[in-house]
Amino acid sequence: METSFTIKWIPKEELKSILPLAYILNNGKIPMEVLESRLDAMIPMGYQCFGVYDGERLIGICGVWLLNKLYAGKHLEPDNVIIDTAYQGKGIGNLMMKFLFDHAKAIGCEGTEVNCYAKNKRGKKFWESHGYEPLGFHLVKRF
């Protein structure tokens, strides 16, 4: 697939540029101010994000956490992954996963793991098409 898309790490000082896509990912259920506050707290914890650009336009994002867990070893966790709806179905997700997997291998990760919303059937299909397998349940308790 020949494209003019560019994939690159988004500098910390530009990370707020991901918020419009993150807002869409969460179906507008989380107010923009809350997303911004959470992002501000995530950055010092090591949150990084790469973006896919069509020229200067940010059309896709993939947040990244570097983790090390007893059951998984050193791994990357993609987070807040979304592609602008106008660009979906054009192979951009495949480009993003290649970028993610290449980076994970380059820094000595044993693999990657992802969480996917339970009702996101399209997302689940995407992750499984890239070799992810269900291992357990992601459970949440809210206060």
Long-range contacts (C-beta under 8 A, 24 or more apart in sequence): 1-90, 1-91, 3-90, 3-91, 3-92, 3-95, 4-54, 4-55, 5-52, 5-53, 5-54, 5-59, 5-92, 5-95, 6-52, 6-53, 7-50, 7-51, 7-52, 7-53, 7-95, 7-96, 7-99, 8-50, 8-51, 8-53, 9-48, 9-49, 9-50, 10-48, 10-49, 10-50, 10-51, 10-61, 12-43, 15-39, 15-43, 15-47, 15-49, 17-51, 17-58, 18-49, 18-51, 18-58, 18-61, 18-63, 18-80, 21-58, 21-60, 21-61, 21-80, 21-82, 21-84, 22-61, 22-80, 22-82, 24-82, 24-85, 25-80, 25-81, 25-82, 47-79, 49-80, 50-96, 50-99, 50-100, 52-83, 52-87, 52-92, 52-95, 52-96, 54-87, 59-83, 59-84, 59-86, 59-87, 59-92, 60-84, 60-87, 60-92, 60-93, 60-96, 62-96, 62-99, 62-100, 64-100, 64-103, 66-107, 66-109, 72-110, 72-111, 72-113, 73-109, 73-110, 73-111, 74-108, 74-109, 74-110, 75-104, 75-109, 75-110, 75-111, 75-112, 75-113, 76-100, 76-103, 76-104, 76-109, 76-112, 77-112, 77-113, 77-114, 77-115, 78-112, 78-114, 79-114, 79-115, 81-114, 93-126, 94-130, 97-130
